[in-house]
């Protein structure tokens, strides 16, 4: 277990904004995890569990302790032939886990390729992309209760998954540290190609009947083309959720904005936040040291050594514009500290 004090968090968040932590604890092994669960008393008001830092915006310092769970490990815990349960420790890199599963002949998470961050953070916001969400394949989540310091497992149905949300991000935020996740994957590939862009990308690659690895390759190509590299301009990917509204609200908006992209989502409708942001004139536009990406209107970037407050000010200005024009309230995806 590594401990350090008065630590800069700039290299630990993909926005690359400066913030400091009074103490940093890095867990690297199962023994570290055991020691943490018996020694450390987590203070929800002052402490923070930080994953890959790809879905967080710091606007202030952390007065307490930041815990980095870097414990690696992956194994197959159930194998019924066509279906396999894969367990991944929280410290596993998500994209590398996707690639590893594909190398084992397992499918189900290929559409989630190149999503940044760690496996342990995936359930928090129910990561999703190109027509697939983690909730579609998740079996269970292993945690440590940060009050009792006892292990607790949550089945998929207990996680209260919603669009970019879960109990771990909402009602139970800060109550549990995720130690591992279990995924139900398949050996028989069942492609999910209905999401706009994947079929076209595969066609451009000359592929009619793709394998799971080829779908992964197509998703990687799309993401690399559409999203800015955080190593060049700090960002957290999509900053805003696509709003979920009633079908009546969507129909009323379509009367005035006939080309507004609207997608069916159960008994609700999902609106394109990127389209609304672009219609408000924000794409490729700066506000101080922060900017909206010219590649994708949902992505806010650190264009000139911005602070977290700079990026939040830009986000607030965008939300106000969308609210004024469309009467829709955009909600941020990243956790804002």
C-alpha positions in Angstrom: 0.0 0.0 0.0 1.5 3.3 -1.0 0.8 6.5 0.9 1.7 10.0 -0.1 0.7 13.5 1.1 -0.3 16.8 -0.5 -0.5 15.2 -3.9 -1.4 16.8 -7.2 -4.3 15.1 -8.9 -3.6 16.7 -12.3 -2.1 13.5 -13.7 -4.9 11.4 -12.3 -7.9 13.1 -14.1 -8.4 13.1 -17.9 -9.4 16.8 -17.9 -5.9 17.5 -16.6 -7.1 20.2 -14.2 -5.1 21.0 -11.1 -6.4 19.9 -7.7 -4.7 18.5 -4.6 -5.4 15.7 -2.1 -4.2 15.9 1.5 -3.4 12.2 1.3 -3.3 9.6 -1.5 -3.6 5.8 -0.8 -2.8 3.4 -3.7 -4.0 -0.2 -3.3 -2.0 -2.6 -5.5 -2.8 -6.1 -4.2 -5.3 -8.2 -2.4 -3.3 -7.8 0.8 -3.5 -4.0 0.4 -7.3 -4.3 -0.1 -7.5 -6.4 3.1 -5.4 -3.9 5.1 -7.5 -1.0 3.8 -10.8 -2.8 4.8 -9.5 -3.3 8.3 -7.6 0.0 8.9 -9.2 2.9 7.1 -12.3 4.7 8.2 -13.8 6.3 5.1 -15.2 9.8 5.6 -17.8 10.5 2.8 -17.6 14.2 3.4 -13.8 14.4 2.9 -12.6 11.2 1.2 -12.9 10.1 -2.4 -12.4 6.8 -4.3 -10.9 7.6 -7.7 -10.9 5.2 -10.6 -9.2 6.1 -13.9 -10.2 9.8 -13.5 -11.9 9.8 -16.9 -15.4 10.8 -15.6 -14.7 13.4 -13.0 -14.2 17.2 -12.9 -12.3 18.7 -9.9 -13.2 22.2 -9.1 -11.7 22.1 -5.6 -9.1 20.2 -3.6 -9.8 17.1 -1.6 -9.3 17.8 2.1 -9.2 14.1 3.1 -7.9 11.0 1.4 -8.1 9.9 -2.2 -8.1 6.1 -2.6 -6.8 4.6 -5.8 -7.9 0.9 -6.2 -5.3 -0.5 -8.7 -5.7 -4.1 -7.7 -5.6 -6.2 -10.9 -6.9 -9.6 -11.7 -9.3 -11.4 -14.0 -10.6 -15.0 -14.1 -13.4 -17.1 -15.4 -15.6 -18.2 -12.5 -18.3 -20.0 -14.4 -18.3 -21.8 -17.7 -21.4 -23.5 -19.1 -20.1 -23.9 -22.6 -21.7 -21.0 -24.5 -22.0 -18.7 -21.6 -19.1 -17.6 -19.3 -19.0 -15.5 -16.2 -15.8 -13.4 -16.2 -14.7 -11.7 -12.9 -12.5 -8.6 -13.2 -10.9 -6.8 -10.3 -11.7 -3.1 -10.0 -8.2 -2.1 -11.0 -8.3 -3.7 -14.4 -8.3 -1.3 -17.4 -11.7 -1.5 -19.0 -10.5 -1.4 -22.7 -7.8 -3.9 -22.1 -10.4 -6.1 -20.4 -12.6 -5.9 -23.6 -9.6 -6.9 -25.8 -8.6 -9.7 -23.5 -12.2 -11.1 -23.5 -12.2 -11.0 -27.3 -8.9 -12.9 -27.4 -10.5 -15.6 -25.3 -13.3 -15.9 -27.9 -15.9 -14.2 -25.6 -18.3 -11.5 -26.8 -20.9 -9.2 -25.4 -18.8 -6.1 -24.6 -17.2 -5.4 -28.0 -19.5 -2.3 -28.5 -18.0 -0.9 -25.3 -14.4 -0.8 -26.7 -12.1 2.1 -26.0 -14.2 3.5 -23.2 -11.6 4.9 -20.8 -11.3 4.1 -17.1 -11.3 1.0 -15.0 -13.5 -2.0 -14.6 -14.5 -0.9 -11.0 -15.9 2.4 -12.2 -18.0 0.8 -15.0 -21.1 0.1 -12.8 -21.2 3.6 -11.3 -22.7 5.2 -14.4 -23.7 2.1 -16.2 -21.3 2.8 -19.0 -22.7 2.4 -22.5 -22.0 3.0 -26.2 -23.3 2.0 -29.6 -26.4 0.3 -28.4 -25.0 -1.6 -25.4 -24.9 -0.8 -21.7 -23.0 -2.5 -18.9 -26.4 -3.5 -17.4 -26.9 -5.8 -20.5 -24.0 -8.1 -19.5 -23.4 -7.5 -15.8 -24.0 -10.4 -13.5 -23.0 -8.9 -10.1 -20.8 -6.3 -8.3 -18.5 -7.1 -5.4 -18.0 -4.3 -2.9 -16.8 -3.3 0.6 -19.3 -1.5 2.7 -17.3 1.6 3.8 -19.2 1.9 7.1 -19.1 -1.7 8.3 -15.9 -2.6 6.3 -17.6 -5.9 5.4 -17.9 -7.4 1.9 -21.3 -7.1 0.1 -22.3 -8.4 -3.3 -25.0 -6.8 -5.5 -26.8 -8.8 -8.2 -27.6 -7.0 -11.4 -31.2 -6.4 -10.3 -30.1 -4.8 -7.1 -27.8 -2.2 -8.8 -30.8 0.0 -9.9 -29.3 0.6 -13.3 -30.7 3.5 -15.3 -29.3 5.5 -18.3 -25.8 6.5 -17.1 -26.8 5.9 -13.5 -26.8 3.3 -10.7 -27.3 3.1 -7.0 -23.5 3.5 -6.6 -23.7 7.0 -8.3 -26.9 8.2 -6.7 -28.5 7.0 -3.5 -25.4 5.0 -2.3 -22.7 7.3 -3.6 -19.7 7.0 -1.3 -21.1 4.1 0.6 -19.3 1.2 -1.1 -16.0 0.6 -2.7 -16.3 -1.7 -5.7 -13.7 -4.4 -5.6 -14.7 -6.5 -8.6 -17.4 -7.0 -11.3 -18.7 -10.2 -12.9 -19.8 -10.2 -16.5 -21.9 -12.8 -18.4 -20.3 -13.2 -21.8 -20.9 -15.5 -24.7 -18.9 -17.7 -27.0 -21.5 -17.6 -29.7 -21.4 -14.1 -31.1 -24.7 -12.2 -31.4 -23.9 -8.8 -33.0 -25.5 -5.6 -31.9 -25.3 -3.4 -35.0 -28.5 -1.3 -34.9 -26.8 1.8 -33.5 -26.1 4.4 -36.2 -22.6 4.4 -37.6 -21.5 0.8 -36.8 -23.0 -0.7 -40.0 -21.6 2.1 -42.1 -18.1 1.7 -40.6 -18.1 -2.0 -41.1 -19.2 -1.5 -44.7 -16.3 1.0 -45.2 -14.0 -1.8 -43.9 -15.4 -4.2 -46.5 -17.0 -6.4 -43.9 -20.5 -7.9 -44.4 -20.6 -10.5 -41.7 -18.4 -9.2 -38.8 -16.8 -11.1 -36.0 -16.9 -9.6 -32.5 -13.3 -8.4 -32.9 -14.2 -6.7 -36.1 -17.1 -4.9 -34.4 -14.7 -3.8 -31.7 -12.3 -2.5 -34.4 -15.1 -0.5 -36.0 -16.1 1.0 -32.7 -12.5 2.0 -32.0 -12.2 3.6 -35.4 -15.4 5.6 -34.9 -14.4 6.8 -31.4 -10.9 7.8 -32.5 -12.3 9.8 -35.4 -15.1 11.5 -33.4 -13.6 12.1 -30.0 -10.5 14.2 -29.2 -7.5 12.5 -27.5 -7.4 13.5 -23.8 -3.6 13.3 -24.0 -3.7 16.3 -26.4 -6.7 18.2 -25.0 -8.0 17.1 -21.6 -11.6 15.9 -21.7 -13.9 13.4 -20.1 -15.7 12.3 -23.3 -19.4 13.2 -23.4 -20.0 15.8 -20.8 -23.8 15.8 -21.0 -26.3 13.0 -20.9 -28.8 12.7 -23.8 -32.0 13.9 -22.1 -34.8 11.4 -21.5 -38.2 13.0 -21.9 -41.8 12.0 -22.3 -43.0 11.2 -25.8 -45.4 14.2 -25.6 -42.5 16.5 -24.8 -40.5 15.1 -27.8 -43.5 15.5 -30.1 -44.0 19.1 -29.1 -40.3 19.8 -29.7 -40.5 18.2 -33.1 -43.2 20.6 -34.1 -40.7 23.5 -33.9 -37.5 21.6 -34.6 -38.3 19.0 -37.2 -34.7 17.7 -37.6 -34.1 17.1 -33.9 -32.9 13.5 -33.5 -35.2 11.6 -31.3 -34.7 8.0 -30.3 -37.2 5.6 -28.7 -36.2 4.5 -25.2 -39.0 2.3 -23.7 -41.9 4.5 -22.9 -39.8 7.6 -23.1 -37.8 9.4 -25.9 -34.1 10.2 -25.9 -33.0 13.6 -27.4 -29.7 14.4 -28.9 -27.9 16.7 -26.5 -25.1 17.2 -29.1 -27.6 18.4 -31.7 -29.1 21.0 -29.3 -25.7 22.2 -28.2 -24.6 22.6 -31.8 -27.8 24.4 -32.7 -27.1 26.9 -29.9 -23.8 27.7 -31.6 -21.4 26.1 -29.1 -19.5 23.6 -31.2 -15.9 24.6 -31.7 -16.4 27.6 -29.5 -14.3 28.7 -26.5 -15.2 30.4 -23.2 -12.0 31.5 -21.5 -9.6 28.6 -21.3 -12.2 25.9 -21.9 -13.9 25.0 -25.2 -16.4 22.8 -27.0 -14.7 20.3 -29.2 -14.9 20.9 -33.0 -15.1 17.1 -33.4 -18.1 16.5 -31.2 -20.4 19.0 -29.5 -20.8 16.8 -26.4 -17.2 17.0 -25.5 -15.8 19.9 -23.4 -12.0 20.3 -23.6 -9.3 21.9 -21.5 -7.9 24.0 -24.3 -5.4 26.2 -22.4 -4.5 24.9 -19.0 -8.1 25.5 -17.7 -9.2 25.1 -14.2 -12.1 22.9 -13.2 -14.0 26.1 -12.5 -13.3 27.3 -16.1 -14.8 24.1 -17.5 -17.7 24.2 -15.2 -18.5 27.8 -16.2 -18.5 26.7 -19.9 -20.9 23.8 -19.0 -23.2 26.1 -17.1 -23.3 28.5 -20.1 -24.2 25.7 -22.4 -26.9 24.4 -20.1 -28.4 27.9 -19.9 -28.4 28.2 -23.7 -30.2 24.9 -24.2 -32.6 25.6 -21.5 -33.5 29.0 -23.0 -34.0 27.7 -26.5 -35.4 24.2 -26.0 -36.7 24.3 -22.4 -34.6 21.2 -21.7 -32.3 20.8 -18.7 -29.0 19.1 -19.6 -27.5 16.9 -16.9 -23.7 16.3 -16.7 -22.2 12.8 -17.0 -19.0 13.4 -15.0 -18.9 13.5 -11.2 -18.3 17.2 -10.3 -16.3 17.7 -7.2 
